[in-house]
Structures are given as C-alpha cells and as structure tokens.
Amino acid sequence: MRKLLRLVCVAALFACPILGQQQPVAFTNARLIPITGPEIERGTIVVQGGKITAIGPSASVRPPAGARIVDMAGKVIMPGLVDTHSHIGGTAGADASGPIQPEVRLLDSLNVRSASLQRAQAGGITSVNVMPGSGHLNSGQTLYLKLRDNAVKIDDVLILDKNGKYMGGMKFANGTNSIRAGGGSFPGTRAKSASLVRTQLIKAQEYREKIRKANGDASKLPPRDLAMEALVEVLEGTRMVHFHTHRHDDILTALRLQKEFGFRIVLQHVSEAWKVAEEIAAAKAPASIIFIDSPGGKLETMDIKFENGIALEKAGALTGFHTDDSITDSRWFLRSAGLAVRAGMSRDKALYAVTMANAIMMDLQDRVGSLEVGKDADMVVLSGDPLSVYTNVLETWVEGNKVFDRSDPKDYLVAVGGFGAGNDEGTDHIHCFDGDIGGEN
C-alpha cells in the first residue's frame, strides 16, 4: 500500500506499528456529499480517532482546539466507496475437486501485499467484499476488508464484528461458469446445478437439527463437518450469500432457493435484471450490478443493459454497483455511477449505490457508507463532481489516515499506470519481520 512513514524500526521494537489517527483533523470549505443527507456546498468535516466527530456547514462547525486544518476549497468530499464484489489480492477459492466447497476460506489465500489493493485505494475504495471465483456452485467464504494503510498481513485489513470475528459472506454461483462442461461431480445443466445446491442445503438443515437435538451433549453431536458448519451459518442468516447470476432464469432460480431455505441474499451481476426487476424487488433481494462487463466474454451477458440501474430503482429494489475487479478496474469504480445516471438512474441513487447501498449489503451500514458523526472516517477527496469523467480521486482516507495521495509520485504511478505500477508490495515499502528491517523493492 501507500508508502510507510519513514519510521525507524529498532531491534528492540521488533515490529512496525500501524499508527491510529489521534490528532483531530478538520477538512474545511469543501463541497460535502454525505449520501444520507443533502449536499453541503461549503462544509467542514472533523475526524479524530478514526471516526467522524462533526460535520456541517463551515459557518456552523468550529474545529476543536489543536486540530490540524486542511483547506479543501474547490474540492469534493464523499464517503469512501464500498465494493461488494472484487477479486483483488490475487485470490483463489475452491479447486476442481468438487462443485460445492463452502469450507474453503479466502482468508487462507489472499495476498494483502498485492498491488491490486493499491489500485482500489487509488479508485477511492475503502471497504470491499473480496470473493473467490464463480467456477463453482459454491466456491467458499468471502472476506470483508478495510483497505487500511501499512498492512503487512491479512489481519491488518480484516473487518471484525462486535464479537471480534472477521466478517465475510458466502459465494454461490449459477449459470455458465459453474456448469462448466459437465461430467464428473460438476453439473452439466442449470437444473442439475440447482439440484446439487438444494441437496447440500438440505444436508446442512439435517446437520443443524442433529446439533440441536444433542443439546450440548458431546456424545450425541455429529462428527464435525467444516462444510456443514459454514452452510449452517448461511441457514442461520449470520453469513450473507453473494450469488453470482446473470440470466433472468438463473436470477429466478437463485430467488427460488433463497425463498425455500430462507437465507439472506445479495444478487451479484444480474445482467438481465431489467427483465425481472419487479420479481427482484418483490423478493426484497438487494442487487449489486456491474456495467462494464464484456458481453463478448460469455453468451449469458449478451442482454446486459446500462438501464439495469434505473429498472431496479423504479421497481424499488436496493441497488448497488461492484467492480468484479479486474473486470472493471477498481480505479474506475465511480464511472459505474456515471454510466447509470446517463442511462436514466437518479443521481442520488447512483451515488447511494457505490456507498450506502453496498454497506447495507455487507452489514456495515452502521460503520461506513455515509458521512455521519460516529461513523468511520473513510472519505474520498475528489477534484470535481463524482459523476464527471474529468474528475480524479485526489486522496483516499481510511479511519482518519490518508492511504492514497495523487500528489505523491508513487501513488500517482498507481493511479495512472506505467512501469512499476503493478509491482506487489508497492515501490517504497519498509517492512519489519522478526526484528529485521526490510529494504525497498
């Protein structure tokens, strides 16, 4: 990620600490886009300890004593972007041994030092749902990450719930990818795909019932089954299902399974959402859509439309956008909102879709997605209106710490590309491992 502060790691410390933001910082005179309230043409936002402590018109918000004042005149500040579906970190999930592998954890394969995390920061993304692939009916457990700076291990970017457990969902898929060529244990048809998923969820129901009947008696508990444990979390609603689906019939199959087993669902991609928008809304299923998806890449996306956003908005469905990085490069995530507005979606709902709607889909609405007092100080500083193709991400802040700065030559390289921009671990990192000082890459 962005270059570390030039901290000297003495042998006695044995580590490079990730420092929190302690001094109050007041961003003044900016055009603020809170998302959950009206825009403030000339506003001030104060952050301290990683949280937003004040926000409002500059005339009424007084920076606290000792605050560092940052004049943002002529700039726009909005919440950090939230991406519900990405593959940054060089991630891989399940393998070819079977079509349903809910026990697989992305936690065990994500490379936190991948340059793709820097690209996401350069695009203003601060929170992200990183997913395994869609070549399986169930390819495993996803991870919700906060793109903090100075991360050297996966623990540094995990989002923890109130019980201290790392947060994530479960990746389901149907359609072309998970059908593959058929044969062996993989399905060859859409009907077989649904039957395999249904069979596994019934097994999970039975596993859960055995645990209930044991009533804490270890001698009566079934043998531990990691796959069933993960699917029980799905059935209990503690793990959100992120369901890759494109065609209208596949979308309805996903909704049919959701209704039958009662799990919580976010529909991902939904290329043909415009054909079944009313059904999606009636099922109260959130939909996270993608715009820059190549119809030439697979036949099931041939009917994708930029009007998906407005179709879902009119139907009343909670709508978000995602990158599916690298299908859409994380640096261009804001363009999804612009394209949606061009196709008829309202400005407010389009901006809501890259922030608050996605936060809701990841159960993070109390922490991120809007500029409100008490929420994490995750922000994007823009050179102009977020929907303008001429606007650049100037700075990205996570929990009150700047993690991307376009004026920094190395961050600029990440933003625009060029030789060295894709180097993992960046171009100017100092790491400490077991007391040893690492050199620059």
C-alpha positions in Angstrom: 0.0 0.0 0.0 1.0 3.6 0.2 4.5 4.2 1.4 5.1 3.9 5.1 6.1 6.9 7.1 9.8 6.7 7.5 9.7 5.1 10.9 12.9 3.6 12.2 12.4 0.0 13.4 14.9 -0.5 16.1 15.7 -4.0 17.1 14.1 -3.6 20.5 10.7 -3.0 18.9 10.7 -6.0 16.6 7.8 -4.6 14.6 6.5 -1.6 12.6 3.3 -0.5 14.4 0.2 0.7 12.4 -0.5 4.0 13.9 -4.0 5.3 14.5 -5.1 8.8 13.8 -5.1 10.8 17.1 -4.8 14.5 16.3 -8.1 16.0 15.2 -8.2 16.9 11.6 -10.7 19.5 10.2 -11.4 19.5 6.5 -12.8 22.9 5.7 -14.6 24.7 2.9 -15.2 21.5 0.9 -18.3 20.6 -1.0 -19.6 17.7 1.1 -21.7 14.8 -0.2 -22.9 13.0 2.9 -25.1 10.5 0.9 -27.7 10.2 3.7 -28.4 13.9 3.7 -28.4 16.9 1.4 -25.1 18.1 -0.1 -23.3 20.9 1.7 -21.9 23.4 -0.7 -19.3 24.8 1.7 -18.8 22.4 4.6 -16.4 21.2 7.3 -15.9 17.7 8.5 -13.8 16.9 11.6 -12.3 13.5 12.2 -10.4 12.1 15.3 -9.5 8.6 16.5 -10.6 7.2 13.2 -14.2 8.5 13.5 -16.2 11.4 12.2 -16.8 13.7 15.1 -18.5 16.7 13.4 -19.9 17.6 10.0 -21.9 20.6 8.7 -21.7 24.0 7.0 -18.3 25.6 7.7 -20.1 28.6 9.2 -21.5 26.4 12.0 -18.8 23.8 12.6 -15.9 25.0 14.7 -12.7 22.9 14.5 -11.7 21.7 18.0 -8.6 23.2 19.7 -5.4 21.7 18.5 -7.0 20.4 15.2 -5.0 20.4 12.0 -6.8 22.5 9.5 -6.9 21.3 5.9 -8.5 23.8 3.5 -10.4 21.8 0.8 -11.8 24.8 -1.1 -12.7 23.7 -4.6 -12.7 20.0 -3.8 -15.4 17.5 -3.1 -15.5 15.0 -0.2 -17.8 12.0 -0.2 -17.7 8.7 1.8 -15.2 6.1 0.9 -16.5 3.8 -1.8 -17.8 0.3 -0.9 -17.3 -2.5 -3.4 -19.5 -5.6 -2.8 -17.7 -7.8 -5.3 -14.0 -7.8 -6.1 -11.1 -10.2 -6.7 -8.2 -8.0 -5.6 -5.4 -9.7 -3.6 -4.7 -12.5 -6.2 -7.5 -14.5 -4.6 -8.5 -18.1 -5.5 -11.1 -20.2 -3.7 -12.3 -23.7 -4.4 -10.4 -26.1 -6.7 -11.6 -28.6 -9.3 -12.2 -31.4 -6.8 -15.9 -30.6 -6.5 -18.6 -28.1 -7.3 -19.6 -27.1 -3.7 -16.9 -26.2 -1.2 -18.3 -23.9 1.5 -15.5 -24.8 3.9 -12.9 -23.0 1.8 -11.8 -19.7 3.3 -10.5 -16.8 1.2 -8.7 -15.8 4.4 -6.1 -18.5 3.6 -5.3 -17.3 0.1 -5.5 -13.5 -0.1 -2.2 -11.6 -0.7 -2.5 -8.4 1.3 0.6 -7.0 -0.4 -0.8 -7.3 -3.9 -0.6 -4.1 -5.9 -4.3 -4.6 -6.7 -5.1 -3.3 -3.2 -3.3 -0.1 -4.1 -5.3 0.2 -7.2 -8.5 0.0 -5.2 -7.3 2.8 -2.9 -6.5 4.9 -6.0 -10.1 4.5 -7.0 -11.4 5.7 -3.7 -12.5 2.3 -2.5 -12.1 1.9 1.3 -14.2 -1.2 2.1 -14.5 -4.3 -0.2 -16.0 -7.7 -0.3 -13.3 -9.9 -1.8 -14.7 -13.1 -3.4 -13.4 -16.4 -4.6 -14.2 -17.3 -8.2 -17.5 -18.3 -9.8 -16.5 -21.6 -11.4 -18.3 -23.5 -8.6 -21.8 -23.6 -7.4 -20.3 -22.7 -4.0 -16.6 -21.6 -4.0 -16.2 -20.7 -0.4 -16.2 -17.9 2.2 -15.6 -14.3 1.2 -13.8 -11.6 3.2 -14.9 -8.1 4.0 -11.8 -5.9 4.1 -11.0 -2.3 5.1 -8.1 -1.0 2.9 -6.0 0.4 5.7 -2.5 1.6 5.0 0.7 0.0 6.1 -0.8 -3.5 6.1 1.8 -6.3 6.1 -0.5 -9.2 6.9 -4.1 -10.1 6.3 -5.1 -9.4 9.9 -4.3 -5.7 9.3 -7.2 -5.2 6.9 -9.9 -7.5 8.3 -13.2 -6.0 9.4 -14.2 -7.5 12.7 -17.8 -7.7 14.1 -18.7 -6.8 17.6 -17.6 -10.3 18.8 -14.2 -9.9 17.3 -14.8 -12.3 14.4 -13.7 -11.4 10.9 -16.6 -10.6 8.6 -17.4 -12.2 5.3 -20.1 -13.8 3.2 -20.5 -17.0 1.1 -20.1 -17.1 -2.7 -22.7 -19.0 -4.6 -23.0 -19.1 -8.4 -25.1 -20.5 -11.2 -25.1 -20.2 -15.0 -22.3 -20.8 -17.4 -19.3 -20.6 -15.1 -20.4 -23.2 -12.6 -21.9 -25.6 -15.2 -18.5 -25.9 -16.9 -18.5 -28.8 -19.3 -20.4 -31.2 -17.0 -19.1 -34.6 -16.2 -17.7 -35.9 -13.0 -19.2 -34.2 -10.0 -19.8 -30.9 -11.8 -23.2 -30.2 -13.3 -23.9 -30.1 -17.0 -27.2 -28.3 -16.9 -28.9 -25.5 -15.0 -31.4 -27.9 -13.5 -28.6 -30.1 -12.1 -26.9 -27.1 -10.7 -29.9 -26.1 -8.7 -30.4 -29.7 -7.5 -26.9 -30.0 -6.2 -27.2 -26.8 -4.2 -30.6 -27.8 -2.9 -29.2 -31.2 -1.8 -26.3 -29.6 0.1 -28.6 -27.1 1.9 -30.9 -30.0 3.0 -27.9 -31.8 4.4 -27.0 -28.6 6.3 -30.5 -28.5 7.7 -30.2 -32.1 8.9 -26.8 -31.3 10.4 -28.2 -28.3 12.2 -31.1 -30.4 13.6 -28.6 -33.1 14.9 -26.7 -30.3 16.8 -30.0 -29.0 18.3 -31.1 -32.5 19.4 -27.7 -33.1 21.0 -28.5 -30.1 23.3 -24.9 -29.7 24.3 -24.2 -33.4 24.9 -20.8 -34.0 23.2 -21.5 -37.7 22.8 -24.6 -37.0 20.7 -23.0 -34.4 18.4 -22.4 -35.4 14.8 -18.8 -35.6 13.6 -17.5 -32.1 12.9 -18.0 -31.1 9.3 -16.5 -27.8 8.2 -18.6 -27.5 5.1 -21.8 -28.1 7.0 -20.8 -25.6 9.7 -20.4 -22.9 7.1 -23.7 -23.8 5.4 -25.5 -23.7 8.8 -24.2 -20.1 9.1 -25.9 -19.4 5.8 -29.1 -21.0 7.0 -29.0 -19.0 10.3 -28.5 -15.8 8.4 -25.2 -14.9 10.0 -23.4 -15.3 6.7 -24.7 -13.4 3.7 -25.0 -15.3 0.4 -23.5 -13.4 -2.5 -25.0 -15.1 -5.5 -23.3 -14.7 -8.9 -26.1 -14.9 -11.5 -26.7 -13.3 -15.0 -29.6 -14.6 -17.0 -33.2 -13.9 -15.9 -34.0 -17.6 -15.4 -30.8 -18.0 -13.3 -31.8 -15.0 -11.2 -35.2 -16.5 -10.5 -33.6 -19.8 -9.6 -31.4 -18.0 -7.0 -34.5 -16.3 -5.6 -36.4 -19.7 -5.6 -33.6 -21.2 -3.5 -33.5 -18.2 -1.2 -37.2 -18.5 -0.5 -37.1 -22.2 0.1 -34.2 -22.1 2.6 -34.6 -18.6 4.0 -31.0 -17.5 3.7 -30.1 -13.8 3.2 -29.0 -13.0 -0.4 -27.3 -10.3 -2.5 -27.7 -10.9 -6.2 -24.4 -10.2 -8.0 -24.1 -9.1 -11.6 -27.8 -9.7 -12.6 -27.0 -8.8 -16.3 -30.7 -9.3 -17.2 -32.1 -7.6 -14.1 -34.2 -5.4 -16.4 -36.2 -8.4 -17.4 -37.1 -9.4 -13.8 -36.7 -6.2 -11.8 -40.2 -6.5 -10.3 -39.5 -10.0 -9.1 -36.2 -9.0 -7.6 -37.9 -6.1 -5.7 -40.8 -8.3 -4.6 -38.3 -10.8 -3.1 -36.7 -7.8 -1.2 -33.4 -9.1 -2.7 -30.6 -6.5 -2.9 -28.9 -6.4 -6.3 -25.3 -5.4 -6.9 -24.8 -4.8 -10.6 -21.9 -4.3 -13.0 -21.9 -2.1 -16.1 -18.5 -2.6 -17.7 -19.0 -6.3 -18.3 -18.0 -7.6 -21.7 -21.0 -9.2 -23.5 -18.4 -10.8 -25.8 -17.0 -12.7 -22.9 -19.9 -15.0 -22.3 -23.2 -15.5 -24.0 -25.2 -15.2 -20.8 -24.3 -11.5 -20.7 -25.4 -10.6 -24.2 -28.6 -8.9 -23.0 -26.9 -6.7 -20.3 -28.2 -3.1 -20.4 -27.0 0.1 -18.8 -30.7 0.6 -17.9 -30.4 -2.1 -15.2 -29.9 0.6 -12.6 -33.0 2.6 -13.5 -35.1 -0.6 -13.9 -34.2 -1.7 -10.4 -34.6 1.8 -9.0 -38.1 2.1 -10.5 -39.0 -1.4 -9.1 -37.9 -0.3 -5.6 -35.0 -2.8 -5.2 -31.9 -1.9 -3.1 -29.3 -1.4 -5.8 -25.5 -1.3 -5.6 -22.6 -1.5 -8.1 -19.4 -3.5 -8.0 -16.2 -3.8 -9.9 -15.6 -7.6 -10.1 -12.0 -6.3 -10.3 -10.4 -6.8 -12.7 -13.5 -7.0 -15.0 -13.8 -3.3 -14.0 -10.6 -1.8 -12.8 -11.1 -0.6 -9.2 -9.6 2.8 -10.2 -12.7 3.5 -12.4 -15.4 2.4 -10.0 -17.1 5.8 -9.8 -17.7 5.6 -13.6 -20.3 3.0 -12.9 -22.5 5.6 -11.1 -21.9 8.0 -14.1 -23.0 5.4 -16.6 -26.1 4.5 -14.6 -27.2 8.2 -14.5 -26.5 8.5 -18.2 -28.9 5.6 -18.7 -31.7 7.2 -16.5 -30.9 6.3 -12.9 -31.2 9.2 -10.5 -28.1 10.9 -9.3 -28.9 10.3 -5.6 -29.5 6.6 -6.1 -26.4 6.2 -8.2 -24.1 7.7 -5.6 -26.0 5.7 -2.9 -25.2 2.6 -4.9 -21.4 2.9 -4.6 -21.6 3.8 -0.9 -24.5 3.2 1.4 -26.4 0.5 -0.5 -23.3 -1.6 -0.7 -22.6 -1.0 3.0 -26.1 -2.4 3.8 -25.4 -5.5 1.6 -22.3 -6.2 3.7 -23.9 -5.4 7.1 -21.6 -2.4 7.5 -24.3 0.4 7.4 -23.6 1.5 10.9 -19.9 2.0 10.2 -19.4 3.1 6.6 -21.2 4.3 3.5 -22.1 7.9 4.6 -20.5 10.9 6.2 -22.2 10.9 9.6 -21.0 11.6 13.2 -19.8 8.3 14.8 -19.0 6.5 11.6 -15.5 5.5 10.4 -13.6 8.4 8.9 -13.5 6.8 5.4 -13.5 9.5 2.8 -12.7 10.3 -0.8 -11.4 13.7 -1.9 -12.3 14.4 -5.5 -11.2 17.1 -7.9 -14.7 17.7 -9.1 -18.2 16.2 -9.3 -18.1 12.4 -8.8 -20.1 11.8 -11.9 -17.8 13.7 -14.2 -15.4 11.8 -16.4 -12.9 14.5 -15.9 -12.9 14.1 -12.1 -9.9 12.5 -10.4 -9.6 10.8 -7.0 -7.1 13.1 -5.2 -7.0 11.4 -1.8 -8.4 8.4 -0.1 -8.7 8.3 3.7 -9.4 5.2 5.8 -10.3 5.6 9.5 -8.7 9.1 9.5 -5.5 8.0 7.8 -4.5 9.0 4.3 -3.9 5.9 2.3 -3.7 7.4 -1.2 -2.4 10.8 -2.4 -2.4 11.6 -6.1 0.2 14.3 -5.5 2.7 11.6 -4.3 4.6 10.4 -7.3 4.4 6.8 -6.3 0.7 7.0 -5.7 0.3 8.8 -9.0 2.0 6.0 -10.7 -0.6 3.6 -9.3 -3.4 5.8 -10.4 -2.4 6.3 -14.0 -0.3 3.1 -14.6 3.2 2.7 -16.1 6.3 0.7 -15.4 6.4 -0.5 -11.8 2.8 0.3 -11.0 1.9 -3.3 -10.8 4.7 -4.4 -8.5 3.4 -6.2 -5.4 4.3 -4.6 -2.1 4.5 -1.2 -3.9 7.6 0.7 -4.8 8.6 2.2 -1.5 7.8 0.0 1.5 9.8 -0.7 4.6 8.7 -3.8 6.5 9.9 -5.3 9.7 10.0 -9.1 10.0 11.0 -10.7 13.3 13.2 -7.7 14.1 14.8 -7.4 10.7 14.5 -4.3 8.7 13.3 -5.0 5.1 14.8 -3.0 2.2 12.9 -1.2 -0.5 11.6 -3.0 -3.5 
